[in-house]
Every structure is written in C-alpha cells, then in structure tokens.
C-alpha cells in the first residue's frame, strides 16, 4: 500500500514515537509510507529509513495555517494518490475530514488519548472510516462520547522496538555525560512536561529531599520538555542547592530515550515511556496524571493493560506513594529487581511488539479499503421481538459474508439499536441522516419482514419504496432481503411495488406466496429467489435460560402452552373468544397458559385484556427478551398458539408444534410451509374448532415435532441461500 501519515508534529512525545515506530515497521514490511507533519526532531530518523516527509503546519491552532494545511494536503493527496490517509490527533483528523470533501481517499485515524468532548471541540472531531484505539478503555471512550460504532474500532498497542530498548545497552556513556555517579541509585522519568502530563514529575521533584534521606545519594533523572519545564527546573535547582549536589537532573527534551532507560535503576511513568522501560528490563512504577498503580507486578497486569498503562481512574499520584514504592524497590535484593524487569520485558516481547502494532493497523486499513458499507432498512427500533430478531440475524449474515463490514441501520431508536447490536444507526425519519446513510453505503438492504404492503398504511409502503428509489438514484446495489410481499390492495401501490422490485439488483423472498403476489402485480423478472426467514439462522438460548425466565415470571413447573396474540378486528369479541380457548386448554388439556407478547405495550395490553376475561389463572412473560431467549421459553412448551408470524418462526426453529390464527396472508403462507394447522380468521374464531386442533396437537405432538425438525433444517439451509445471494451481489 501507499500510506500517508498525517500528524501535528514529529517532536518528542508518546504519540509521535508511536507514529515513528509504526511508519518504520510498515516500511520494513514493504509498504510505501509518507508522513505529513509540522516537523520535529524525528524527521531525520524517518527520512534515514527512506520515509518521505512533507512539511504541513498541522501543529498550530491557527485558522490561516489550518487553511494552508488543507491546501497542502489536497496537493499531496492528488499527486501521490495514497491508498490510505492515516490521521493522528484531532487537528489532523479534522483537517483530513475537510480535505476529503474535495479529494476522495480512504481515511483511518488513531485515538492515542482521551480529549475534552464539550462544545465545539467534540463536534469538530472526525474519527474517519475506521479508527485505531491504543487501548480498550479508549475504545469505550470513543463509543460513549462520539458514538463511534464498536465494529469500526480496532484496538492496538504501543509497539516497542525491543532491540532499541534492550537490557544490553550500556548506561556508562550517558551516566558519564550527565555526571551521574556509578554508585547512585537512579530514578528515571520520561514524559512531556506540560501541565496536563507533568503531575508525576512534579511529585518526584517535590519528594526529592525525602527520597534522598531514604536512599542516600540517589539521582532523579527527568527527561522531557513542555510548558512546565522551566518551573520544575527552577525548583530542582533550589533543591540541588540545599542538598549540595545535583540530585535532580532535568535534561529537557531528548530523542535518545533508550539510553535514559538504560541509566535508570527504577522507572516512574506511564504509557509508552513505561513500556519502553519494561523492554529495557527495568522495574516500573506506574504513576501519572490519570492515576497511580504503583510497582508493576503480575497481579496488576489486567488493569494496566485495560488502561494502556495510564492508570486511568486509579488513585491519585502522591508523594507518599512514590516514596514508599521507590524505597521498596531500592530495598529489594538485586535478584528480585531483575525478576521484575525480566517479567516486564517478556510481556513487551510477547504482546507489545511493533509487528503486532503494524498488523492491527493493517487490519484497520484493509477494513477501510475492502470491507463493505451496508445500510439496512426495516421495521427496526420499535421493540417488536420478531423484527428485532430479523435485524439481529441479518447483521449476523452480513458479518459472515463480509470481512469487518460497516453496518448502518435506519431505526426508530438509533441509540438503543447501536447499544444492542454494536453497529451504527440513524433516525429513520431524519431525511438528512437517511440520505447520508444511503449515499455512503455500498449495498442497501431492504428487509427482512413484510415491508412492501399497504395493510398497515400506504404511508408505510411509500416510505420503504422511496428508500429503494433513493438507493437506485445514488447507484447503490440493492437487495430485497427475504421479504414478505403483501397484501397490497390499492392499484397505485401495486404499481409502486412493481417498480421498486424491478429497481432492485437482487430479490429474495421468504415464501412462494410472496412470489405469486409479485407475479400478480406484473413483475416478470426471472431471477427472483425464494429462500426463508433469516431468523432461522438464530440459535435458541440454552434450556436453563428459558427456565430462569419462567421462574422470574412466576410460572409454576409443569406443562404449558405459549400464547402470542395481537390487537385485531372487533376487539371485544376477539378477546372473549380467545379467553374461552385459553380456559379450554387449561381445563381440558391440563396445560397452563403463558402469554408471550412480542411487541411492548401493544401485545401486553391485549394479553392482559384476554387474561382478565379468563376464569382460569394465566401468566405472562415480560417483553424485552431476545429472540434466542424467547425460543428457549417456547422450546419447553407443549405447543404455541399464535397470531404473530415470528412467534411461529421461533416455535418452528425450536421444533415445537404451533397453531396459527390468520389475520394476514403471511401467516397463512408460513403455516402452509410448515404444514401446521390454521385455526381460521381472527374475525370469525370458532372456539370449538380451535380447541379440537389443540387436542389433536397434544395427542400427536411427538410426530409433529419430528416432522418440524426435518422442515426446520430445510428452512435453515434456505436462509443460508440468502447469504449466498448477498455475497454474489
């Protein structure tokens, strides 16, 4: 690949060192790497390895210089045509976001730290197509504060050159240069000495006189520059005068950090500097502005890794803690100190190599270059268990078909959808966001579910047709994903559906009846594929999960029938007849009734109304459970009584017999596929007929379940065919 790194500067700092080491490692792997920055001490080092550098003043928060930087970046990108532009820090990320409006390129960023997200600063941040985070807690910070989809973030490490930072490096030359006595116990610290980073250095300087009493003749070696350097240097001079020797050495910024580590007997610091000291086989005390962990030992590994060795949210760095732990290391036998150092170096060699860092970064590059951007439309975000099951199963299929796909869902509740499914979501009725989501995708997925129907309303049908037409207008690949078609009653709506279906690149349907409906509308295309509902690809949760849900709902042990109903038609009469059927099941079949509402509030109210009319006691499972959990409940029932399509699908997936009540052709079609009985239209329920079917189902349950197992496997295979069509598209 040809890769352009964009960063503020190549001065001294942890992020800058990360960029230098990453660029050198990628170069050694055969990639053509360039760096654009405001310059700095590391420019010479990267140029000596054959990496080109472009001076772009991205290190200044100055409007004129930022405009100049944008123009420079546009010229460089147009001339060099990089495969990837990789921005580090917020200003380069912001500027690259602007530049991308004028010249197209694939865009990746790295989050090295956490930032202030309030006001304009949070809004101006651009994290690119894919983001690299240097720790798990920074990934969480990105998802929580910027809404960055978790599946767009690649976690890496600060890779360390273990040859450069090695116990084999002699400290003699640097000690001689700095005038450090050979016998002195050296406490090393490296950091950018800005106010936001200098707390550990400040505490070390403040505790120097007490440290000198605890460790006579010690030397405090502080490396780095920044806006706090002059103040700390003045304080160090005063302390050195009182002690009558140069106990504190303030070197200012240096690039020979490996020699500084070699000169230290114990290192105090955080992040990359701490890792470099570990690679040099030095005991490390983790202390910084973010918190304090103390002496790094195996028992602190998990929290150290989780916070990228920055001690975020740990106790505050204090003089007392530093004096205690530094004195503790000084008191250790030489063999114990060596063991601590050896543990740290082995960790770096195994988990913090520059090769791993480059590999993680290349995964992000490949995802930006080759992964597909998918926008999905359906009845998502309304809390309906069936439609949410469809969404989960289609996202699963997309993830199996494409490597690291970027999925955006048009949802009624985007925050909830993002949290539950780990994808990006936008408000389905926000025109600007919807247009942006469709315009930015490679493939537009319409479905699954019964989207193209006007039984709900013409407005609903027009909405889904309009989305398909928008995708067509923007030149996107369009797939109708295991759709159910109809009923479509109005002639104008039938014309709309016909045009929408003709516009799609691939049409897959979940049943033969849907294909027949399209043929009746005049659709003539020969490539329509009948597969099955994608929910068949979900696995029921283990039996104990269903048992736990039943216990929490207060359902006693014993036989039960799962009942899933919704509001329809003449409500009072429907409720009365359903109550009679449920009472009949309880008395004649000795089975409890357990209501299984699929949609919050709507189905719950209907179930409560029927339960109130019953003479026998019943129970209800609260909404909010996943499809897999509901399947686990249904799997333990004798059979399912349902007028919700996906409760029938859940039952079939669990190989549990079912009886349907018809209010929509999609139920009739699915019952025909399964070979399961239809108790008739909800408007004219025959209580005696329904109870007769219930009795026959109980009597023949084992045979029916065995037949369903065979049919289920066929439907699972058919659902996988939809994935194949998506892959071909």
N, C-alpha and C positions, 0 to 999 in steps of 0.2 A: 504494500500500500504506500501511497504518498500521504504523509500525515503532517499537518500544520498545527503546532502547539501555539496557543495564544495565551500569554500571561502578562501580569503587570510588569514584573522585572525579573532579572536573574541575579538579584542581590542575595544576601545571606538570609536564610530562613528555612524552616522545615518544609513548607510547600515548595519553595524554589528548589531545594535539594531533591525532593520527590520528582519534580519535573525533569531535572537534570539526569537523575538516575534512570527514570523511565525512558527518556529520549535516547540515552546511550544504549540501554538494553534493547529497545526496539530497533535501533540502528544495527546492533550486533546480530539481530535476527534477520536482517536483510531488508528492512523497510526503509524508505526514503523519508527521513524526518527533518523538518524545518521548525524553527522557533521564531515567533514574533514577540518582542517584548521591549520594554523601555531601557534595556541594557542592564549591566551589573557585572560583578566580579566573576560570575560563572560563564560569561560569554566565551572567554578564551578557552575554557575547558571543553565546552561542547564543540567549538569550531575545530579544535585539535583532533576530535574524533570524526570529523567530516560532516558534522551537522551545520547546515547553513543558518545564519541568524539575520533577522530583519529588524531594524530599529523602528519600533512603533510605540509612541508615547502613551501607553495604556496605564501608566503608573501614576497619573495625575488626575484628580477630580476637577478638571478644568474644562469648561464647555468647548472652548476653541480647540484644545488638544484632543478632546474626545472626538470632535468632528474630523480633525486631521487623521486621527487613528482609523476612523471608519473609512475614509477615502484611501488610506494606505492599505488597509485590509482588502478592500474591494480590488485594488490594483494587483495585490499579491495573489489573491484567490483566482482572479481572471487569468493571470499569467501562468501560475503554477498548476492550477486545476487539481487541488488536493482531493483525495478520496474522503478524507475526514478532517474536519477542523475541531480541535480539542481545546476548549477554553478552561482555564484555571482561574478561580476567584471571580468576584461578582462583576467588576467593571469589564473585564474581557468577555464574560458571558453576556452581559447587557449589550456591549458593542457588537458582538457577533450576531446577536438576535436582530439588531438593526440592519447590519450588513446583509443578512440572509434575505431581507426583503428585496434587495437589488441584485444579488447574485446567488444562485442556488448552490447549496452544499449540504452534506450530511454533518450533523452537529452534535458533539458529545461534550459534556462538562464534567469536572471533578469538584466535589464538595470536600474541601480539606478541613473545614471548621464550621462552627455554628455562628450565625450572624443575627444582628438585630432585624426583626421582620416587621417592625411597626412602620406606619406611614408609607411614604413614597419608596423607601428602600426595599420593602418587601414586594411591592408591586413591580418594581423595575427589574427584579431578578429573573434571569432566564436560565433554566436548567437543561435546555437542549432536548434533542430527541431521546437520548439516553443519558443517564447520569451515573458516574462512578462515585461511591462514597467510601471514605477511608476507614469506616468502622460501622458496626451495626447500629450504634446509637445515633450516628449522623444520618443513616438511612431512615430511622424512626423520626428524627427531626425533620427531614425533608417531606415525609408523608404527612406528618402532623401539621407542619407550618406552611407548606407550599402546596399541599395536595398532590405531590408528585406520586404517580402510580407506583406501587411497590414493584410491579413487574418490569418497570423501566429503570430500576436502580440496580447497579452491580457493585457489590461490596468487595473492596480490595484491602490491601495492607500498604504500609510504608515500606517498600522493599529496600533492603540494606545490602550493600556490596560487602560481602564477608571477607573478601581478600583485602579490601581497602581498610576495613575496620577489623583488625586481627590482633590477637594476643602476641603475634610475632613481631609487631612493630616496637622498636626500641624507644623508650622515653628519654634516653640520655641527651640527645641533641636538643630537644625542646626544653628540658629542665635546665640545661646549660644556658640556652638563650634567655630564658626568663629568670635565671638566677635562683632556681628552687633547689635548696639543699637536698642531696641524695637521701638523707635520713628523714626528711619531712614527710608527714602523712598528708597526702594531697586530696582535698575535697573538690571535685570538678563540677562545674555547672556551665551549660551552654544554652542560650536562648536569645531571642530578640528582646532587647531590654526596653520595650515600650511599656507604657503604664498598664496595658491590658495583658502583658505577659511577664512582668518583672517581679511578681509577688515573691516567688521562691528566692530570687537573687536578693531582694530587699531583706527577707527574713534571715538569709545567710549572713549578709553584711551586719545586720543588727545583732546577731548572735555570735559574731566572730570572737569577741573578747571572752565570752563564756566558753566557747569552743576551745580557745587557746588554753584555758585553765584545765579543761577536761582532757585535752590532747596537746600537751606541750610541744611547741614547735610546728604545729600544723600549718598548712598553706591552703588558703581558699583561692581557687583558680576560677575566675568568672569570665566567660568568653561571650562576646556579643555586643552589639551597639543598638541604639534606639533613643527615644526621647527621654528616657530615664537614666541614660548612661552618665551624663555629667553630674547629676545629683548624687548618684551612687558612688561615682569616682571620688567626689569631694568627701563624702562620708568615709570612704575607705582610707583616704589619705589621713584623715583625722585619727582613725583607729590605729593605723600603722604608726603614726607619730606617738600615740600613747603607749603602744606595745614596744616601740623602739626597734621595729624591724618590718619588712614588707610581708606581713602575714596575709594580706589580701592583694591579689594580682588581678587587675582589670585590664584585659588585653585589648578590648574593643573588638570590632568585627574581624573575623579571620576565616579563611577557607580551609586551613589545614586541621580540621576538626579531629581527624583520626589520630593525629599526634597529641592533641589535647586530651583525648580519651586515654591514650597510652600513658600519659603522665599522671593520670588520676588513680588513687587507691580506692576511692568510692565516688560514685557519680550521683548527683542530685538533679532531677529534672523530669521532664515528661516528653511524651510523643516521640518523634523521630530521634531526637537527641538521646533519649533514654535507650531506644533500640540500638542506636549506634554504639553506645557504651556497653550494652549487653553483648553485642557482636565482638567487641574488644575484650570480652571476658571480665568485665568489671562488675562488682556488686552495685546495684542501683537502688536508690531511694526515690520513689515516685512522689513528686511534690510540684505543684504549680498553681496557677490562678484558679483553676477549676476545682481543685480539691487536693487531698493528701491521702496516700495509701501506705506510705512508709516503705520499709525494706521489701523489695520484690522477691517473693518466695513462691513455691509451687501452689500453696493454698490461696494465693491472690491472683492466680492466673486468669480465672474466668472473668472476674470483674475488670482486670487490667485489659484483657482483650476486648471486652464489651465496650469499654470507654476509649479504645485506641490508646491505652496507656496515658490518658489525660486526667484520670481521677474525677471525671465529671460527677457531681452530686455526692462526693465523698466529704469527709470532714475537712475543715479549713486548715490550710498550711500555717503552722505556728512555730515560733522559735523553740518552744519546749519540746515539741515532737521532733524537730530536726536535731536538736542537741542530744536528745535521748537516743535516737536511732543511729546518728552518725557515731556517737560514742560507743553504741552497741557493736557496730561493725568494727571499729578500732579495737575493741576488746576481744573480738573473735580470734581464735587461732588461725594462722596462715592457711592451714588446710581447709578450714571451714569457709574462709573467704574465697578460696579457689573453687570450692564446690558450688558456691553461689554463682560465681562468674561462669563456670562451666555449664550450669543449668541454663543461664540466660543465653549463652552462645548457641547451645544446641537448639533452643527454641527458635532463634533467629534463622539458623541454617535450615530447619525443617519447615517453618511457617512464614518466614518474612524475607524470602529471597527476592531479588529483583526480577527473576524469571517468573515467579508467581504473580508479582505485580503487573508485569507486562502481559501475562496470559489473561488475567482478569480484565485488563483494559482492552485487549484484543477482542474479548467476548462482547464487550460493550460496542466496540467498533463494528463487529460483524452483525450485531443485532440492529444497529442503526443502518447499516448498508443493505442487509439481506432480509431482515425479518419483515413480516407484513403488518401493515396498519389496517386494522379491522374496525369498522363501525357497525354496531348491531342495533336493530330496531325491533321492538315488540311491546307487549303489554307488561313492561318491566317497572319495578319500583312501586307497585300498588299493594304489595304484600300478599298477592294471590299465590298460594303454595304451588299450584300447578305451573303457572307462568315463571315463577322463580326457579322451579326445577328445570324448566326448559332452558332458562338463561344459564344456569349452572352447567347443564350438560353440554350446551353449545360452546360455552367458554372452554370446557374440558376438551371438546373435539378440536377447537381452534388451536389449543395448546399442543395437542398431539400431532396435528397436521403441520404446523409451522414452528420453527425454532424461535423462541423468545418473541412471540407476536406482541404487538401493541394494540390492546383492545379498548375501544371507547363504546360505552353503552348509552343510548338515549333512554333516560329513566325519569320517572315521576319523583323519585327520591334519590338524587345522584350521590349525596353524602353516604347514605346507607348502602347503596349499590357498591360504591368504592370500598367501603369498610368490609363488607361481607365477601366480595369476590376479588378484591385486590387488583381491580382494573380501573381505568379512567371512566368517569360518567359525566354527562352533561344533562341539564334540564331539558326534557323532551319538548316543552313548549316555549323554549327560548330560541327564537328564529336565528339570531346571530350565532349562537353556540352550535346549534344544529347544522347550519350551513357550513360553519368552520369544520365540524367533525366529519361531515360527508366529503367536503372538498379536500380534507387532509388524509383521507383513507386510500388504501389500495383496493380493498374489497368491501362492498356494502352487503350485509346480511339482513334480509328481511325475514323475521320469524325466529323460531317456530311459533306455532299457535295458529289460531283462526283469525288472522288479521284482515283478510280480504272478504268481508261480509258486511251486510247492512242491517242485520237483525238488531245489533246494538244501536247503531245510528249511521246515517250517511256521512256525518262529520268524521266519525272514526275511520271509515273506509277511505274517504278523501285524504285524510292525514297520511295514511300508510302509502296510498298511491302517489301522493305528492313527494314523499321521501324517495320513492323509486325513481320518479321522473327527475328529481334533483341529482341523484346519483348518475343517472344517464346523461344529464346535461353536462356534468363535470367529467364525463368519460371514465367512470369507475366500473370495475367488474361488479356485477350484481348477481346474487344468488337468492332465490326463494328457498329457505331452509326448512324442509319437512313441513311445509304449510298445509293447513286445512283450509279448503276453499268453501265459502258459502255459509248460510244461504245468502244469495244476492238477488233481491227481488225486483228492484227498480231498473227499468231498461237502461237509463243513463249510467247507473252504477255498474251494470253488466258490461257496458262499453268501456268504462274506466278500467275495470279489472282486466278485460281482454288486452287493452293497450299496455297496461303495466306488465302483464305476463309476457307479452311479446318483447318488451324492452329488456327483460332480464337475460343475462348470459347463460344462466343455469336455473332450471326449475325442478325442485324435488318436492314431492307431496307425501303426506303421511298415510294416505289411503286411496283406494280405487275410486271411491265416491267423489273425492275432490277432483280427480282427473275427469270423471264423467261430467261434473259440473262445468269444468273449463271447456270441454268439448261442446257442451250445450250452448255455451256463450259464443262459440265460433273460433276458439283457439285451435289452430291447426298444426302447430309445431310438433315435430316427431320425436324430439329429444326429451320429452317430459319423463322424469324418473319417479316411480312410486317406491318409497322406502318405508320408514316408520317413524314414530315419535322418538325424538332424541333422548327422552327421559329413560328409555330402555337401557341406555348406557350407564345409568347410575346404579350403584350397588346399595342394597338395603344395609342399614346400620346393624351391628350385632344384636342378637336377640335380647341381651341384657339391657340394651339401651331402651328398647320398646317397653320392657318390663318396668324399668325405672320411671318412664313417662307415665305408665298406667298407675303405678303406685302414687306418684305425685298428684295425679288427678283423683285419687281416692277410689279407683276402680277395684273391687274385690277380685280375688283369684277365681277362675272358672271360665266357662265358655261365654263368648260374647260375639256380637255382630257389629261391625263398623258401619255407621250410617253417615253419609255425606250428602247434604241437601243444600239447596239454594232457593232464594225467593223466585217465584214464577207464577204467572197467571192469577186466578182467583185465589188470593192468599188464604182466606179463612177456611175455605172448603179444602184446599190442598193440605193445610196444616192438620185439619181434623182427620182426614183420611190417612195421612202419614202417622198420626198418633195411634190410630186404630191398628195399622200394620205393625208398628213397634210394640204395642201391647200384645198383639197376637204372637209375635216372635217370642216375647218374654214368657208368656203363659204356655203356648203350645210346643215350643222348641226348647224351653228351659235355657234360654240364652239372654244374657244382659244386653242392653242397648248402650253402645258407646258412640256418641256423636263426634264426628271428625270434621269440623269446619275447615274449609280450605282458604277462605278469604276473611280477614279480620272484620269484625263488626257485622258485615252483611250476612255471612253464613252463621255467625254466632247468634245473632238475633233470631234468625229463622229456626235454628236448632233449639234455642231456649223457648220459643213460642210452641214448637211441637212438644217439647218435654213437658211444658206446663199443661198441655191438654191430655197427656198420658195418665192412665191410672196407676201404671207401674213405675218404679224408680228407674232413672237413667243417669248416665254420666257423660261428661263432655271433656275432650282433650283441648286445652287452650291452643290458640293459634301461636305462630312464632317458631314452630319446629321446622327443621329442614325436611326436604323430601325423603332423604335417607332414613331419618328418624321416624317419619310417618309410615314409610314402608315397613319398618321394623314393628310398629304397632299393628298394622294391617296383617302382617305375616302371622300373627298369633290369633287372628280372628277366625271364626268358622266360615264366614263369607262377608262380602261387602255389599251394602245396599246403597246405590249411588245415582245421583243426577249431576255429578261433576266428572268431566272427562278424565282429569288427571288422577282422581282417586281410583277410577277404573284402571288407569295405566299403572298406578302404584300397586294395585291388587294383582294385576297380571304379571308385573315384574317380580312380585313375591310368590307367584303361582298360587294365588288364593282365588277361589270362585267368586263371581260377582253377579249381581242382578241390577240392570240399569233401568232408570225411568227417563223416558225420552222427552226432551224439550227442544232439541237441536239435532239436525241431521248428523253432526259429528259424533254424537253418542251412538246413534243407530249404526253408523259406519263402523265404529270401533267395536261394538258388540258383535257385528257380523264377522269382523276379522277374527275375533276371539272364539266365536261360536258360543257365546254366553247369552242367556235369556234376556229378553226385553220385556219389562212389565207393562209397557204401553205409555201413552202420552200422559204427562203430568196433569193436563186439564181434565182428564177423564179416568183417574186412577180407579181400578177395580180392586178393592181391598181383598176380596176372596181369591181372585186370580193371583194377586201378588203373594198372598200367604201360601197358596198352593206351590208357587215357584220356590218360595223359601224352604218349604218342607222337602221338595224334590232335591234341592241343592244340598241340604243337610244329609239326606239319605245317600246321595251319590257323590259326596264330597271328595272321597279319595280318587275316584275315577276322573272327576272333573279336574282336580289338581294335577294329576298325571298328564292329562291332555294339555293343560295350560303350560306345563313345563316344556313340552315339545314346541308349542306355539311360541312361547317366550323366546326360546333360542333362535327361532326363525326371525322374530322381530328384532332381536339384538343384532343379528347379522345384517338385517336390512338397515338398521340405524347406522351401522358402520359404513354401509354403502354411501350414506350422505357425506361422511367424512371423505370418502374417495372422490366424490364429485367436487367437493371443496378443494381438495388437493389438485385435481386436474385443472380447475378454474384458475 
